[in-house]
Amino acid sequence: MPVDADPDLFKAIGDPTRRTILDELIDRDGQTLFEICNRLTMKHNLTSSRQAISQHLAVLEQAGLVRTRREGRYKFHHIDTSPLRSIVERWPIDREAPDP
């Protein structure tokens, strides 16, 4: 029996706002909190507070899906999809479909 993926990973991708944040980082990696908030408001009509988005980013970072780097007073967020490998390893995508 395979070892379960980190429960933080499932918690992180279980929330629609966090999945939208990941989508935005795929679209444009290396964004600041201000940029992410603006994109969520303009493209997705999500009006969460900066604090709420910051908390979502913290959950994503704890799960290893987001990495940050500081440059001066700015903090840039980068997506890291490598933790998702544990899901694909458990439930492979390229399996043949069972016969009906």
FIKE-333944 format. One line per field, with one value per residue (C-alpha): residue number from 1; x, y, z; chain; residue in three letters. Coordinates in steps of 0.001 Angstrom, whole numbers, always signed. Example, Ala and Ser with C-alpha at 12.3 -4.5 7.8 and 13.67 -1.06 7.14 Angstrom:
2
resi <- c(1 / 2)
east <- c(+12300 / +13670)
north <- c(-4500 / -1060)
up <- c(+7800 / +7140)
chain <- c(A / A)
resn <- c(ALA / SER)
***
This chain:
100
resi <- c(1 / 2 / 3 / 4 / 5 / 6 / 7 / 8 / 9 / 10 / 11 / 12 / 13 / 14 / 15 / 16 / 17 / 18 / 19 / 20 / 21 / 22 / 23 / 24 / 25 / 26 / 27 / 28 / 29 / 30 / 31 / 32 / 33 / 34 / 35 / 36 / 37 / 38 / 39 / 40 / 41 / 42 / 43 / 44 / 45 / 46 / 47 / 48 / 49 / 50 / 51 / 52 / 53 / 54 / 55 / 56 / 57 / 58 / 59 / 60 / 61 / 62 / 63 / 64 / 65 / 66 / 67 / 68 / 69 / 70 / 71 / 72 / 73 / 74 / 75 / 76 / 77 / 78 / 79 / 80 / 81 / 82 / 83 / 84 / 85 / 86 / 87 / 88 / 89 / 90 / 91 / 92 / 93 / 94 / 95 / 96 / 97 / 98 / 99 / 100)
east <- c(+0 / +1531 / +2183 / -378 / +657 / +1092 / -2372 / -1411 / -1315 / -4913 / -6030 / -4254 / -5799 / -9210 / -10082 / -11314 / -9621 / -6275 / -6704 / -7397 / -4235 / -2258 / -3863 / -2750 / +793 / +866 / -266 / +2311 / +4851 / +6687 / +3909 / +3681 / +690 / -537 / -391 / -2156 / -4938 / -5424 / -5584 / -8066 / -10291 / -10046 / -10121 / -12172 / -14229 / -12870 / -13004 / -11116 / -9043 / -5277 / -5045 / -7253 / -5176 / -2010 / -3406 / -4246 / -684 / +637 / -1365 / -25 / +3505 / +3135 / +2053 / +5119 / +3083 / +4339 / +7889 / +8757 / +11765 / +12394 / +13844 / +14096 / +10681 / +8910 / +8021 / +7572 / +5493 / +6476 / +4543 / +6152 / +4100 / +6549 / +4471 / +1672 / +3844 / +2788 / -828 / +89 / +2313 / -540 / -3165 / -1277 / -2769 / -1592 / -3310 / -5403 / -9134 / -10678 / -12633 / -16415)
north <- c(+0 / +3382 / +5962 / +8759 / +12085 / +14844 / +15741 / +19419 / +18898 / +17669 / +20494 / +23017 / +21875 / +21260 / +24956 / +26641 / +29973 / +28254 / +26387 / +29731 / +31195 / +28244 / +28821 / +32445 / +31454 / +28991 / +31828 / +34256 / +32978 / +35178 / +37508 / +39631 / +39485 / +42777 / +41365 / +38140 / +40063 / +42295 / +39356 / +37511 / +40584 / +41546 / +38105 / +36061 / +38634 / +37265 / +40001 / +38314 / +40594 / +40757 / +39037 / +36162 / +35724 / +35852 / +33047 / +30994 / +31505 / +30329 / +27090 / +26586 / +27273 / +24817 / +22152 / +22914 / +24147 / +27726 / +28905 / +32479 / +34702 / +38171 / +41053 / +44114 / +44662 / +42543 / +38878 / +36953 / +33768 / +30908 / +27746 / +24355 / +21443 / +18729 / +17776 / +16726 / +13823 / +11823 / +11904 / +10789 / +8045 / +6741 / +7019 / +6880 / +8763 / +6412 / +3262 / +1364 / +1544 / -1716 / -3792 / -3216)
up <- c(+0 / -975 / +1674 / +1670 / +222 / +2719 / +4115 / +3774 / +14 / -118 / +2169 / -60 / -3327 / -1748 / -1675 / -4895 / -4078 / -3579 / -6872 / -8570 / -7014 / -8407 / -11829 / -11707 / -10762 / -13666 / -15937 / -14532 / -12025 / -9522 / -8406 / -5284 / -2955 / -4442 / -7976 / -6997 / -5246 / -8292 / -10692 / -8483 / -8341 / -12020 / -13663 / -11209 / -9316 / -6019 / -3427 / -614 / +1602 / +1249 / +4631 / +3421 / +253 / +2353 / +4516 / +1413 / +172 / +3555 / +3239 / -296 / +916 / +3819 / +1306 / -813 / -3789 / -3486 / -2842 / -1977 / -2427 / -1062 / -2998 / -827 / +677 / -1945 / -1563 / -4806 / -5020 / -7334 / -8066 / -7449 / -8776 / -7669 / -4571 / -6942 / -8096 / -5048 / -6278 / -9798 / -8414 / -6303 / -9062 / -12377 / -15298 / -18036 / -16798 / -19296 / -18818 / -17558 / -20055 / -19799)
chain <- c(A / A / A / A / A / A / A / A / A / A / A / A / A / A / A / A / A / A / A / A / A / A / A / A / A / A / A / A / A / A / A / A / A / A / A / A / A / A / A / A / A / A / A / A / A / A / A / A / A / A / A / A / A / A / A / A / A / A / A / A / A / A / A / A / A / A / A / A / A / A / A / A / A / A / A / A / A / A / A / A / A / A / A / A / A / A / A / A / A / A / A / A / A / A / A / A / A / A / A / A)
resn <- c(MET / PRO / VAL / ASP / ALA / ASP / PRO / ASP / LEU / PHE / LYS / ALA / ILE / GLY / ASP / PRO / THR / ARG / ARG / THR / ILE / LEU / ASP / GLU / LEU / ILE / ASP / ARG / ASP / GLY / GLN / THR / LEU / PHE / GLU / ILE / CYS / ASN / ARG / LEU / THR / MET / LYS / HIS / ASN / LEU / THR / SER / SER / ARG / GLN / ALA / ILE / SER / GLN / HIS / LEU / ALA / VAL / LEU / GLU / GLN / ALA / GLY / LEU / VAL / ARG / THR / ARG / ARG / GLU / GLY / ARG / TYR / LYS / PHE / HIS / HIS / ILE / ASP / THR / SER / PRO / LEU / ARG / SER / ILE / VAL / GLU / ARG / TRP / PRO / ILE / ASP / ARG / GLU / ALA / PRO / ASP / PRO)
***
